[in-house]
Amino acid sequence: MRKIKGFFLNSLLWLSAILTVIILGVILIFIFTKGIGVINFKLLFSNYSSDGQGGLLPMIITTLYTVGLSLLVGVPIGILSAIYLQEYAKQGIIVKFIRFSTEVLAGIPSIIYGLFGSIFFVTILKMGYSILAASLTLAIIILPVIIRTTEESLKTVPSFYKEGSLALGATKFQTLYKVVLPAAMPGILSGVILSIGRIIGESAAILLTAGTAVAIPENIMSSARTLTVHAYLVTKEQGDIGLAAAIGIVLIVMVLVLNLLSQFIVKRFTKGNY
């Protein structure tokens, strides 16, 4: 009976993994089939024109701006919050409430974040439709992911790492900075990568906070349009599936490049601390 149960569970796991790969393959094949013929140098590196033609350069720049600013705000706050909760805070009711609030934040639909950003950042703080307002909104969206993944990564660091460092005379901060964080960095990186994907793939919150302007942004206070918002508007208003699929290919490549860059930076950081 145990062998039958084990075989059944193992088969179920393999089936789930295979179905996941198949679904991913189907999506990629569809996107690349529809969009690869549309991609060319002009599409990627020319400005957008008023007749609806032209390139994606303004949207690519806006997307990179948004990713950079969101990570710049969200990652330090998320990591420091997780360090406090895991390493410094007393495990009581308050900490449990903070963790519960983090879980609730993770489950809120992005359109709600967009409405909050539109009211608070755009209207109350008078930022207007801008990259900054969108980035601050997205920073709030990625906070739960950063906090939870960082906390779980810190929990996986063996206790004898800390004990050995403290026994050698290192302070708690030195132990945290030189020993614990480098050991937990792969898990923290996973949270950052998930956050990059969430930022790049977001559209509703950006639509309500950054606007839909298609010019190359002059600064972070400019209204602009990201690739995902552009893909949505192209599909909705023009019904151009080919261009939308081409934008999807650009997004996939961008996520891949940013992920590889993140891994490279973390490897360099980890190597320098050991």
N, C-alpha and C positions, 0 to 999 in steps of 0.2 A: 504493500500500500504506500509506503514512504517513497519507494522508487517511482511509482506511478505519479504521485503528487509532485515529486521533484522533476520528473520528465515533463509533466503538464506545465508547471511554473516556468521551467527553462524554455519550453517551446513558446509559451506566452510572451516571455521577455524577448526572445528572438523575433517573434512575429511583430511585436510592437516596434522593435528597432528597424526591422525591414520596412514596415509600413511608413515609418518616419522618413527613412531614406528615399523611398519611392515617392512620397508626397513632395519632398524637397526637390527631387529630380524632375518631377512633372512641372512644378512651378518654374524652376530654372529653365527647363527646355522651352516652356511656353513663352517666358519673358524674352529669352535670347532669340527664339525663332521670330517673334513679332518685332523685336526692336533692334537686332544687330544690323539690319540693312539700313536703318535710319541714321546710325551713328557715323559721323565723319568729323573732320577737323573743324569745319565751320560750326557745326552744332555745339561742339565742346568749348571752343575758344572765341566765339564771336558774341557780340552784344545782341540783346533782344530788340526786335524792331516793332514799331507800332502796328504793323499789319499782321502780327501774330506769328511771323516767321522769325528766323534768326536763331541765335545760339542760347546756350544755357549758362554762359559765364556768370551773369549776375546771380543766378540761383545757386550755382556752385560756391561762389564767394560767400553768399549769405549763409549757406549751410555750414561752411567751415567756420565762419564767424560765430554762429550759434553754438556749434559743438564746443569750440574753444572757450567761449565765455561761460557756458553752462557748466562745463567741467571745472573751470577755474573757480567758480563759486560753490558748486555742489560737492565736489570731491573732498576738498579740505574740511568743510563743515561736516560732511557725512563720516569721514574717517575719524576726526577728532571726537565727534559724538559717540561713535562706537567704542573708541578707546576709553572714554570716560565711563561709559556704561559697563564695560567689561573689566577694566583694570582699576578704576578709582571709586566708582559709586558703590554705596552699600546696597546689597541686593535686598531691597524692601519693596513696599507698596508703590513708592514713587517710581522706581525703576521699572516695575512691572507695568505701571500705567504708561510710561514713556514707550516701552516696547509694544504695548497694545495700540497706542496711538500710531506708532510706525506701521504696524500691520494694517491699520485702518487707512492710512495715507496711501499704502500700496494698492488698495482696492478701489480707490475713488476713480471714476471715469475721467479721462483726460479733458473732456469738454467742461467738466466742473472746474478743473484747474484753469482752463482757458477763460472761463467766466470770472474767476477770482482775479486772474492776472489783468483782464480787461478793466475790471472795476478798480482794483487796488493800484497796480503799477501804471496803467494807461491813464486812468481818470483821476484818482486821488493824488498820486504822486506826480501827475502831469508829465509823464514820460512820453505820452502819445504812442501811436503805433510805431514801435521801434524794435531794433534787434536787442537792445538792452532789456526791454520789458519782456520780450519773448524768452530771452536767456534766463532771466531771473525766475520766470514761471517754470521753465524746464528744469532749472536747478532744484526747485521744490519737488518736481515730479520724480527726479532720480534719487532724491535723498533716501527714501526707504530702501531702495536696492543697495546703495552704498553702505548704509548703516548695517543692514542685516548680513550682507556678505562679509563685511569687515569683522563684525562680531563673531560670526561662525569661523572665520579664518583665525582669529585670535584664540578661539577655544581649542583649535587643533594643534597649536604649538605645544610641544611636550613640556610638562612642568619642570623637568630637570634642566631645561635650557635656562629658565629664570633662576632656579635654585643655584646652578653652577655660576651664573654671572654674579648674582648677589654674594655668593660665598667668596668670590675673588675680589670683592670690595667695590663693585660697581654700584652706583645709585639706581634707584628704581627707574628714573628717567633714562639713564644710560642703558640699562637693560632693555627698556622698551624700544629705544631708538636703534641700538646696535644689534640686538639679538631678536627680540620678539617681532618687530615689524618686518625685517628682512625675511624671517622664516614664514611669516604670514602673507608675504607679498604676492605669491601666485594666486591665492584666493581673493585678495583685494583687487588684483588685476582682472579677475573674472567679473567682479562687480563693475569695474570701470568699463570693460568691454560691453557688458549688458547695457550699461548706461549710454554708451555711444550709440548702440543700436536703437535704444529707446528715443534718444534725441533726434537722430536722423530720420527715424520712422514716424515722428510725431507730426500731425498736421492740424488737428482741431485747435489745440492750444495756441499754436503759432498763428493760425489764421485770425484768431481773436485778439492777438497782442502785437504782432509784427505787421499786419496788413498784407496787401497783395501787390505792392509796387514792384516793378520789374527792372528798375535801374540798378546799376552797380552802386552799392551803399557807400556813401562818403565817410560815414563814421557809425558808431554803434547806436546813435540816436536816429538813424535813418530808418524809414519804413522800407521793408524789403520782403521778398518772397523766397522761401526755401524750395528745394527740389520736390519734396513731397506735396507741398501746397500747389506747386506748379503742375505736378502730375494730376492732382485732383481736379484742378480747374480746366486743364487741357481735356481730360476725359469728360467732365461734366458739360463744358461749354462748347467744345469743338468735336467731341466724340473721336478724337485721334488716338486710337489704341496703340498704333505704332510708335508715336512720339512718347506716350506714357510708358510703354515698355522700354524704350531707349533710356528714359529717365530712370526706370527701375534698374537697368544694367549699370548705369553710372552710380546709383546708390549702393548697389552690391559691391562694386569695385572700391568705392570710397570707404565702406565699412571694413572691407578686407585690408585695405592699406592702413587705415587708422588702427586696426587691431594689431597688425604686424608692427607698426611703429610703437604702440603701447608696450608690446612684449619686449621689443628691443630696448626701450628706455628702462623698463623694470629689470631686465637682465644686467644692464650696465650698473644700475643702482645697487642691485643685490651683490654683484661682483665686487663693487667698491666697498661694501660693508663686511666682507669676509676675507 
